[in-house]
Amino acid sequence: MLRSSGLALAASGMIGTMPLSATGKRAVPTLDKDARPFRVSLNTSTIRGYQLPVEQQIDLCAEAGFEGIELWVSDVEAYVKQGGTAEGLGRRIKQHGLVLENMIAFSTWMADDATQRAEGVQKMRQDMELTAKLGGAYIAAPVQGISTIERQKLPEYSDRYRVILEEGAEVGVTPILELWGSGALSQLSDTAAIAIGAAHPNASMLLDFYHIYRGGNAFDSLKLLNAGVLPVFHINDYPSSIPREKLQDSDRVFPGDGACPFDRVLPILHQTGFQGAFSIELFNKSYWDTMDVRTLLKKSYEKTVAVLA
């Protein structure tokens, strides 16, 4: 249609007139908040090394320009233990105009041991109730309590995931099955199989650029997913100088500073319907040692936006 109407020629002429940067390359356009089909958010693991109280994490996140936030359950529990309320913290999030994208929690809801699994389900229920009080709708559900995925047990793993999905449905919070590249659930195919096998309308997955690569998965496999059901996607980068199998969480770097092929993968996610939040998640100790928290947040936001643009 563009070719037949002549608009393609007009567009090519416009591209030719874009200003050059100081390096002689075409200037990269900025991506205004209103023009983005997704939010740019912060996983507070990125600033965890500063050991800030949760209310300060929220304030600084908003100050840096982020549109959403992921909080750790342990930080909220510490706040409540000191006399605060989850509802009050939820109001603080809303007053800043932030979306509580997801809560970061850990429990043994997938454990093979029945007693350990029951305890994990109970802890997950408590964490989801806390999330609901904050006004959140999603909570991370990483796999703990098993050392490896046994393919013949995939239907059983799906049953275990369905248990916490049903618990979450009662309180209005969805646990998102999380892939860990160095954990038991490291394969995208296994993650999808467990989520699909749960046969629950709320089933979803929490994916991460670093973890997909660390687990040896192919980014092209994302073409097979309906990204429209993914509420949040962790964004980060990884260096090419370290062998994939030896990468650690602390090796993650700012988006665009590593080897992740964002120019190929981001369009896949967009084309498959992703409209959630790209939430930056880092654990880089060298950043904590060399930057103050505001500098780190500023760089995190700006580098994420630049990659998306």
N, C-alpha and C positions, 0 to 999 in steps of 0.2 A: 504494500500500500504506500509506504514511504517513497519507494523508488518511482512508482507510477505517478505520484503527486508532485514529485520534484522536491519534497521536503528533505529528502536525504542529502541532496546537493546543498541545500541551504544549511543543514546541520553541519555538514563537513566544512562549510565556509566559516561557520561560527567557531568551530573547534580550532580552525587555523588562526583565529584572531585572539585566542586565549593568551593572557600575558605570560611571559617567561619569568622563571625565578632567577635568583642571582647565579645559580649554577647552570643556567641555560636550558633547564627542563621546564616543561609545562607546569604551571602552578596547580597544585592539588586543591580542588574545591573543598571548602569546609562543609560539614553536614549539619545544618541547623536542626535543633530539637524538633521543630514542627515538620521538618522534611523527612525525618527518620521513621521507618516503619517498625522500629523497636527502640527500647530504652537502653541507656547506658547506666549501669548500676555498679555498686561496690559490695564485694564480699569482704567483710571486716577482717578476714584472715590477712588481707593485704597490709593491715596496720597492726596486726596482733602483737608484734614485737615491742610496741610502745606501752603495752599493758594499760590502756586507757579505760576508764569506766564507760559503760555502754551508752550513757546519755551523751558523753562527749564524742563518742564515735559517731552518733547520729548527727550531732551539730556540725562536726567537721565534714562529714559526708555531704551534707546539704550545702555547706559553704563552698565546697570544691566544685559544685555544679552537677553532681550526680542526680539521677532521677529516681533511683531506687536503692534499696539496701538489703543485704543479707546479714542477719545477726546470728551469733552463736548462742545456743540455749544456755550454755554454762555462764555466759556473761549476763544474760537476763536473770538467771537464777541468783547470781551474786547480787544484782541490783535489788531484787525482791527481798533477799535475805537481810539486806541493810535497811529495809523499811520502805522501799519503793513499791509501786504496784505495776503489774503488767499493763493494766488499762491506762495508767498515766503515761507509761512509756509509749504505748500505742498512740495516744493523743499527741505526744511530742513528734512522732514520726509524721503524722498527718499535718501538723502545724507547719512543718518544713516542706510540705508538698511531696514527700517521698512515698514510694510504694514499698511495702515490706514484701520483697520478692519471694523470700524463702528463709527458712530457719535451718541452721546447721546443727545437727544432732547425731549422736552415736548410741546405738544400743544393739543388743544381740538377738534381734527379732528373727534372724535367719539361722540361728545356731542349730546344729544337729542334736545337741543335748536338749531334751524336752524341758527340763527345769530351767536351764539357761535361756531357752527360747521363750518360755512363758514370762520370765523376768524381763526379757527384752521387749516383748509385746507390751507389758505393763508400763515400762519406761517410755516407750514410743507413744503410748496413749497419753501419759502425763505431759510429754513434750508437745503433743499436738493440741492438748487442751490449753497449754501455755501460749502456743502460737495463736490459737483462736482468740484469746484474751487480748493479744497484741493487735488483732485485726488482720492477721496473716492468713493465707489460704494454702500455703505449701510448706513442706518440710523435707529435708534431704533424708534419704533412706539408704545409706551405704550398707554393704553386706559385711557383717562381722559375725564371728562365731564359727566360721568354716574357713579352712585353709586353702581349699581349691574347689572349683566347680566340677562336679561329676555329671557328665552329659546325660547319663541314664536317669538322673534324678531331677532333670529340668521340670517335669510336671509337679514334683513335690515342692521345688523351690517356688513355683508359681502359686501353689496352694498357700505357702507361707506368706508370700507377698499379698495375696488376696486377704489374708487375715488382717493385716494392718491397714489395707485399703478400706475394709469394712469398718474397722475401728475409727478411721479417719472420717468416713462418711457420716458417722454419728455426731461428730463435733464440727464438721464443716472444713476439715483440713485434709489435703491430699499428700500422702507420702510419695516422694519421687524416687524411683529406683536409680541409685547412683553407680555409675561405672568408675572403677579405680584402675588405672593402668598398671599399677604394681600390686594390686590386691587380688583377692580370689575372683571377683567379677571384673575381669580385665578385657573381655571380648564384647564388642558391640553386638555380635550375633547372639551371644548368650543373654545379654541384657534385654534385647528385643524379644527373644523367645520367652523369657520369664514374664515380661510385661504382657505380652500377647496371651500367654497361657493363663494368666490370672483371670482373664475373661471378665474384667471389671471396667465399667465405663470411665472410671477415674484414673486408670493405669497410665503412667507416664514415665519418662526417663530424665535423668539429670546427666548431661554430657559436658565434656570439657575438652578443649583443643589439646592440652598437654596430655590428658589421660588417654584420649583416643590414640595419639601418637605413641605414648609410652607403652601401651598394650599391644602395639604392633598391628593396629587396625588400619584399614584403608579409608581415607576420607571420602572416596567416591561411594562408599557404602551408604553414606548419608542420603544419597539419591533415592534410596529405597524406603525412607522414612517419611511419615507425615509430620514435618517439623511444626505444623500448626498446633500440635498438642503438647509441645515442649514449652513450659512457662518460662524457663530460664536456661541459659547456656553459659558456662564459665569460660571466660576468655582470658588468654595468657599466651605466652610464647615460650620457646625452648631453644637452647643453643645447639648448633650442629657439631660443635667441637667435642661433645660428650657422647659416647655410644648410647643408643636408645635404651638398652637394657640397664645401663648404669645411672640413668637420670634419677635425681631425687626431687622431692617437692621444692626444696630450697633452690633448685636450679632454674625455676621458672623466671622468666624475664618479662619486661613490658611488651605488649603487643607491638609487632613491627621490629623489635630488636633481635629477633631470632630467625629461625628457619621455617616457621609455620607458613604454608602457602595460602594465606588469607585471600589473595586475589582469586584463587580457584575455589576455596571452600565457602566463603561467605556468600557468593552468588548461589551456590547449591542450597544453602539454608534458606535464602530469600525465596528462591524459586519453589522450594518445597513447603513454603507457607509459614516460616518462622516469623512471629510478630511479638515475641516476648522480650526478655531483657538479656543483653549481653553483660554479664556481671564479672568484673575483673577479680581474679583470685590469684594472689601471689603469696609466697612464703619466703621471700628473699631476704635473708639475714644481712647481706651486704648492703641492701637498700636501707634497712633499719639502722645500720651502723654509720652510714654516710649521709643520710638526709634527715631533716626534721619531718614531722608527720605531714605538715601542710605541703611541703615540697613534693613528698612522695605522692600525696593525693592529687596534686595538680598534674604531675607527670602521668599518673595512672589514667586520669580522665582525658587529658589531651592526646596521649598516645593511642588510647582506645578509639577516640573519635576520629583520629587521623587514619587509622586502619580501616574503620568502617567507611569513611569518606572515599 
